[in-house]
Amino acid sequence: MADESLILVVDDDARLRNLLQRFLSEAGFRVTTADTAEAARDQLRFLQPDLMVLDVMMPGESGLSLTQSLKLDQTPLPIILLTAAGSPEDRIAGFEAGADDYLPKPFDPRELVLRIRAMLRRAVAPAPVVAEPPSGPVQLGLMSFDPARGELRGPHGPVRLTGGEAALLTAMAARAHEVLSREEIAAALGTDESSERAIDVQMTRLRRKIEIDPREPRFVHTVRGRGYVLKPGP
C-alpha cells in the first residue's frame, strides 16, 4: 500500500544508501537521500520529511551531532540512528543525543520498515489517557522532581533531563509504588512495544541521574518479569 510519508536517508555508504532508497520506495514510501550531515541540513532547508534514517559514523559532522543539534532546535523530526557500533554505551549515547530509535548494523531492511511505520503511527496517534501526575514535587533522596515542569533538582542545582527522561519520570511518578510493565510505560509515553528496549535504555540513563549507585537503585526498581516501579522517598 502506498504511503505519502517522506523519508530522508542519510548515510555516506553509497551502496547502503541506494539499497535503502530502493527498499523503502518498494515499501511505498517517498525517499530522498543525503551522503553527509551537511547535505542533510541543506535538504531540511527546503524539505519537510516525516522521518530521518541517519547513520552515526560519517565523515565531517557525525549523526550524533546532527541529531543533538536538531533536537536542541526543537525540530519535530523523528530520527532512527544506524550504526555498526551496537554496544549499550553506543545506544545510550544515541538516545542521549535525542534519537527516537536505534538500529545496529547489519540489519534486516524489513525491520527498518516496521520501525519506521511504528514511529509514523506514534507521530499521528492521539495522546494516551494516563494517570494525573502528583500536584507537587516528588522527593528522591536529596533530589526533587517537579512533574509539572519536568524539572529535576539536586543539592547543587538543576539536573538536565531530556524530554524523554522527563516524560518517563512523570509517567512513573503518576503511579508511584505501582509496578508498571514496559507495555504500560510505552503506552504512557505514546510509544509501542517495538520501543521496549529503548525504554530499558532510558531507565538505565535515568538511574544514572537520580541514583547514588545505579547498580543498587533506591528509587527505580526492576521487578523481574513484570517491569519497573518508582519508590520515591527522602
C-alpha positions, 0 to 999 in steps of 0.5 A: 500500500502506498504511503505519502510519508517522506523519508530522508536517508542519510548515510555516506555508504553509497551502496547502503544508501541506494539499497535503502532508497530502493527498499523503502520506495518498494515499501511505498514510501517517498525517499530522498537521500543525503551522503553527509550531515551537511547535505542533510541540513541543506535538504531540511532547508527546503524539505519537510520529511516525516522521518530521518534514517541517519547513520552515526559514523560519517565523515565531517559532522557525525549523526550524533551531532546532527541529531543533538543539534536538531533536537536542541532546535526543537525540530519535530523530526523523528530520527532512527540512528544506524550504526555498526557500533551496537554496544549499550554505551553506543545506544545510550549515547544515541538516545542521549543525543535525542534519537527516537530509535536505534538500529545496529548494523547489519540489519534486516531492511524489513525491520527498518520498515516496521520501525519506521511505520511504528514511529509514523503511527506514534507521530499521528496517534492521539495522546494516551489517557494516563494517570494525573501526575502528583500536584507537587514535587516528588522527593528522591533522596536529596533530589526533587522532581517537579512533574509539572515542569519536568524539572529535576533538582539536586543539592547543587542545582538543576539536573538536565533531563531530556524530554524523554527522561522527563516524560518517563519520570512523570509517567512513573511518578503518576503511579508511584509504588505501582509496578508498571510493565514496559507495555504500560510505560510505552503506552504512557509515553505514546510509544509501542512495544517495538520501543521496549528496549529503548525504554530499558535504555532510558531507565538505565540513563535515568538511574544514572541521574537520580541514583547514588549507585545505579547498580543498587537503585533506591528509587527505580526498581526492576521487578523481574518479569513484570517491569519497573516501579518508582519508590520515591522517598527522602 
